[in-house]
Amino acid sequence: METQKHRLDTDSFDLARRSALVAGLGIMKALLAVLALVGVVCAEDFTLTDGTEYKGARVSRVDPDGLVLTLVDGIAKVPFAKLSPALQKQYNYDPEAAQQFAAEKASKAAVASKQMQAQEAERQRQAADKKAVETLLASAIQAHLTISQITDDGFLAHGYVTETNGSNQKLQDDIYVVGPNEGLVDNAKIQAVIVPIGTKKFTTVLGAERTVAKFKLVSVGEADSPEPSRRGVSSTQRIGGG
């Protein structure tokens, strides 16, 4: 009975020892795997051909054109051209691969630079457009117009404008409005937002020279209120050729 008990104790001890050994081997393998993943590299001293020294540096990356060193105070890129022949051989330096790598890197940098320039140009264009719109709207006028004549690039019209205080001011003469005129016809009444842009000279059907105020059309819609009474526009005031 005692012999059987002694044998059981011995078997239990052997089993525990084997389990501990297996567990220890597992931990060792895990540590080795971690070390392999992180790529632990011993610190080295590098002396370049120009005399520059890097003490206690670790090689964190090997590029075709040089080594990336991790230093105590930062990171440095050392080209193979500044390393000794022995170090070049140690890190498998290939001049052709280095030249190709440098060309690709320069090409990518050029593309990135063009993209940045294009983005900056677009930003400036948008800023200029925004400023132009703000300037345009600052001088915009609410007008209630009757179209006298459709032209190639806009229309001739008369009517009245709404002042900032809400009162209506009748236009003393026809005005020339430049802008889209699709869907508009002679004698149509519209409500429009217009901006003054100078004057327009034209010749009437009778050959007379006329100069009227010129406006840019910002927006247009149907008239929502009757226009104050005004003498009808004579056909002799129409633009010649219209």
Secondary structure, DSSP 8 states (H G I E B T S, - for coil): -HHHHHHHHHHHHHHHHHHHHHHHHHHHHHHHHHHHHHT----EEEE-TTS-EEEEEEEEEEETTEEEEEETTEEEEEEGGGS-HHHHHHTT--HHHHHHHHHHHHHHHHHHHHHHHHHHHHHHHHHHHHHHHHHHHHT-EEEEEEEEEE-SSEEEEEEEEE-TTS-EEE-SS-EEEES--TT--TT-EEEEEEEEEEEEEEEBTTS-EEEEEEEEEEEEEE--S---------GGGSBTT-
